[in-house]
Amino acid sequence: MEKPSLQNKKLTATYLSDTSSTAIDSFPLQPTDQSLHTRNRSKKSFLGGGKVWFPLCLGILFVLLWQIEVFHKIFDLKKYQLPLPSAIASSIQENWSLLLSYTGYTLTEAVLGMIIGSLFGFVIALIATASPRWGAGSLTLVAALNAVPIVALAPIMNLWFGDGIGSRIAIVTATTMAAMALNAYKGMSSVNPLALDLMYSYAANKAKVFRYLRIQNSLPYVFTALKINATASMIGAIVGEFFFSSQGLGYLLSNSIKIAKMPLGWSCIVLAAIAGILFYMIVERLEKVCIRWHPSQRT
């Protein structure tokens, strides 16, 4: 057998080298996992920054247009009808201690009422899921109660619980119960049938199915209800203070309008909005901590 000549060896090496370089050019290297993670993280950071900065810049523009009286000219308003932001800021500074005290009072009503109402709503959802024959009627009653206007509930709650803080807590409880009951019931009843079959194949009783499957499945719905109630509770507390109260932002707002102190009234509105936003953000943060396993929290 003849040995390959030196010239054949060189031709073979050249062919292999050309073939390898062509293959590499045809199939470019994929980026590593670390580079993909860095790229995705920077992209999320950019998008997250956009979510914060865009509404912030829009809000600053809105306040500037308000300050230079653009809205007064468009809607033909006087300054006593719509005070300027500078006048509202001065009013907040002058009445800061009073506004802070009344904000804390209103926030206490909202938080306590929301907690009690959400607990009652969750218990009603549990009963409705465990015993559909008896529980379906309770959901209907809760939905009917939620349809009653706050202005109609306020005199009744004042008659039952007096003119103290208890009547406003009862109003908030009544207005936040339905959202929790309906959302929690939806989460407990919309369980994957395959998951139910798996639990039954492990001989799980009804209590364990509720604990490990139905309640776990309802948590995203529960936090959705809590976020709805975070704002609804502030509305219920403030409207309740309009009628029977000697403290709170609703009481101060009502009296400020009566005596034509509009900057002070708008100061109450601003602080109520800030308190509601902070309350919502706290609930949203709790959602991210408690149900980080849910797909909605992975984006």
C-alpha positions in Angstrom: 0.0 0.0 0.0 1.4 3.3 -1.0 2.0 6.0 1.6 0.3 9.3 0.9 2.7 11.8 -0.5 3.5 15.1 1.2 1.6 17.0 -1.4 -1.6 14.9 -0.8 -1.2 15.5 3.0 -1.1 19.3 2.4 -4.2 19.2 0.1 -6.1 17.2 2.7 -5.2 19.6 5.5 -6.3 22.5 3.4 -9.6 20.9 2.5 -10.4 20.1 6.2 -9.4 23.7 7.2 -11.7 25.2 4.6 -14.6 22.8 5.5 -14.3 23.7 9.2 -14.3 27.4 8.6 -17.3 27.1 6.3 -19.2 25.1 8.9 -18.4 27.6 11.6 -19.6 30.5 9.4 -22.8 28.6 8.5 -23.7 27.9 12.2 -22.8 31.0 14.2 -22.2 30.5 17.9 -25.3 31.1 20.1 -25.0 33.5 22.9 -24.3 32.0 26.3 -27.0 31.8 29.0 -25.2 34.5 31.0 -25.3 36.9 28.0 -29.0 36.2 27.5 -29.7 36.8 31.2 -27.8 40.1 31.1 -29.7 41.2 27.9 -33.1 40.2 29.3 -32.3 41.9 32.6 -31.3 45.1 30.9 -34.4 45.0 28.8 -36.6 44.5 31.8 -34.8 47.3 33.6 -35.4 49.6 30.6 -39.1 48.6 30.4 -39.5 48.9 34.2 -38.0 52.4 34.1 -40.4 53.3 31.3 -43.3 52.2 33.4 -42.2 54.5 36.2 -40.9 57.5 34.2 -43.6 57.8 31.6 -46.5 58.3 34.1 -44.3 60.5 36.3 -43.4 62.8 33.4 -47.1 62.8 32.3 -48.1 63.8 35.9 -45.6 66.6 36.0 -46.8 67.9 32.7 -50.4 67.8 34.0 -49.5 69.8 37.1 -47.6 72.4 35.0 -50.6 72.8 32.7 -52.8 73.2 35.8 -50.5 75.7 37.3 -50.4 78.0 34.2 -54.2 77.9 34.2 -54.7 76.0 31.0 -57.6 74.0 32.4 -59.2 77.1 33.8 -59.3 78.6 30.3 -60.5 75.3 28.7 -63.4 74.8 31.1 -64.0 78.4 32.0 -63.2 77.9 35.7 -62.3 80.5 38.4 -59.4 80.0 40.8 -61.8 79.6 43.7 -63.5 76.7 41.8 -60.2 75.0 40.9 -57.3 76.2 43.1 -53.9 76.2 41.7 -51.4 73.5 42.7 -49.3 76.2 44.5 -52.3 77.2 46.6 -53.0 73.5 47.5 -49.3 73.0 48.4 -49.4 76.0 50.7 -52.6 74.7 52.3 -51.0 71.3 52.9 -48.0 73.0 54.5 -50.1 75.3 56.8 -52.4 72.4 57.9 -49.9 69.6 57.8 -50.4 68.3 61.4 -54.2 68.4 61.1 -54.2 66.7 57.7 -51.8 64.0 58.8 -53.9 63.2 61.9 -57.1 63.0 59.8 -55.4 60.9 57.1 -54.3 58.4 59.8 -57.9 58.3 61.1 -59.4 57.7 57.7 -56.7 55.1 56.8 -57.4 53.2 60.0 -61.1 53.0 59.1 -60.2 51.8 55.6 -57.6 49.2 56.7 -59.7 47.7 59.5 -62.9 47.6 57.4 -61.0 46.0 54.4 -59.5 43.3 56.6 -62.8 42.5 58.3 -64.7 42.6 55.0 -62.1 40.5 53.1 -62.1 37.9 55.9 -65.9 37.6 55.8 -65.9 37.4 52.0 -63.3 34.7 52.1 -65.3 32.7 54.6 -68.4 33.0 52.5 -66.4 31.8 49.5 -65.2 28.8 51.5 -68.8 27.9 52.5 -70.1 28.4 49.0 -67.4 26.1 47.6 -67.7 23.4 50.3 -71.5 23.4 50.2 -72.7 24.8 46.8 -76.4 24.1 47.7 -76.3 26.4 50.7 -73.5 28.7 49.8 -74.7 29.9 46.4 -77.4 31.9 48.1 -74.9 33.7 50.3 -73.0 34.9 47.3 -76.2 36.3 45.9 -76.9 38.1 49.1 -73.4 39.6 49.2 -73.7 40.8 45.6 -77.0 42.4 46.5 -75.5 44.1 49.5 -72.7 45.5 47.3 -75.3 47.0 45.0 -76.7 49.2 47.9 -75.2 52.7 47.7 -72.9 53.9 50.4 -75.2 56.9 51.1 -78.0 54.5 51.9 -75.7 52.3 54.2 -74.3 55.2 56.1 -77.5 56.1 58.1 -78.2 52.4 58.9 -74.6 51.7 60.1 -74.7 54.9 62.2 -77.9 53.7 63.8 -76.5 50.3 64.5 -72.9 51.1 65.6 -73.2 54.8 66.7 -71.5 57.8 65.3 -68.0 56.6 66.2 -65.3 54.9 64.1 -67.3 51.6 64.2 -70.0 52.8 61.8 -67.4 53.7 59.1 -65.6 50.4 59.6 -68.9 48.7 59.1 -69.5 50.7 55.9 -66.1 49.7 54.5 -66.7 46.1 55.6 -70.0 46.0 53.6 -68.4 47.5 50.5 -65.4 45.2 50.4 -67.0 41.9 51.2 -68.5 41.2 47.8 -65.3 41.6 45.8 -63.4 39.1 48.0 -66.3 36.6 48.1 -66.8 36.5 44.4 -63.1 36.4 43.4 -62.2 33.8 46.0 -65.1 31.6 45.0 -64.0 31.8 41.4 -60.5 30.8 42.3 -61.6 27.9 44.5 -64.1 26.5 42.0 -62.0 26.8 38.8 -59.5 24.1 39.7 -57.9 21.9 37.1 -59.8 18.6 37.0 -56.6 16.7 36.5 -55.2 18.2 39.7 -58.4 17.1 41.5 -58.0 13.5 40.1 -54.4 13.5 41.3 -55.4 14.5 44.8 -58.1 11.8 44.9 -55.7 9.2 43.6 -53.5 10.0 46.7 -56.6 9.4 48.9 -56.7 13.1 49.9 -59.8 14.0 51.9 -61.9 17.1 51.4 -59.9 19.2 54.0 -56.6 18.4 52.3 -58.0 19.2 48.8 -59.1 22.6 50.2 -55.8 23.2 51.9 -53.4 22.2 49.2 -55.3 22.7 46.0 -58.4 25.0 46.2 -57.0 27.6 48.6 -53.6 27.7 46.7 -55.4 28.1 43.4 -57.5 31.0 44.8 -54.6 33.1 46.0 -54.1 35.1 42.8 -57.9 35.8 42.8 -57.7 36.8 46.5 -54.9 39.3 45.8 -56.9 40.7 42.9 -59.8 41.3 45.3 -57.5 42.9 47.9 -56.2 45.3 45.3 -59.8 46.3 44.4 -60.6 46.7 48.0 -57.6 48.8 48.7 -59.1 51.7 46.7 -62.8 50.8 47.5 -62.1 50.9 51.2 -60.8 54.5 51.0 -63.9 55.6 49.0 -66.2 53.9 51.6 -64.4 55.5 54.6 -64.4 59.0 53.1 -68.0 58.9 51.9 -69.1 57.5 55.3 -67.3 60.5 57.0 -69.4 62.9 55.0 -72.5 62.1 57.0 -71.6 61.1 60.5 -68.1 62.0 61.7 -66.1 64.5 63.7 -62.8 63.5 62.2 -61.2 62.2 59.0 -60.5 63.5 55.5 -64.2 63.1 54.5 -65.3 65.2 57.4 -62.7 67.9 56.7 -63.4 67.9 53.0 -67.2 68.3 53.6 -66.7 71.2 56.0 -64.1 72.9 53.7 -66.5 72.9 50.8 -69.3 74.3 53.0 -67.2 77.3 54.1 -65.6 77.7 50.6 -62.0 76.8 51.7 -61.3 75.1 48.4 -57.5 74.8 48.8 -58.0 72.9 52.1 -60.6 70.7 50.4 -58.3 69.8 47.6 -55.5 69.1 50.1 -57.8 66.4 51.5 -58.3 65.0 48.0 -54.5 64.9 47.4 -53.7 63.2 50.6 -56.5 60.7 50.2 -55.2 59.9 46.7 -51.6 59.4 48.1 -52.9 57.2 50.9 -54.9 55.1 48.4 -51.9 54.7 46.1 -49.6 53.7 49.0 -52.2 51.2 50.3 -52.5 49.7 46.8 -48.7 49.4 46.5 -48.4 47.6 49.8 -51.0 45.0 48.7 -49.2 44.7 45.4 -45.9 44.1 47.1 -47.4 41.5 49.4 -48.7 39.7 46.3 -45.3 39.5 44.8 -43.9 38.0 48.0 -46.7 35.6 48.7 -47.4 34.1 45.3 -44.0 34.4 43.6 -44.6 30.9 42.3 -47.5 32.1 40.1 -46.7 32.6 36.3 -48.0 36.2 36.6 -45.1 37.1 38.9 -42.4 35.7 36.7 -42.6 38.3 34.0 
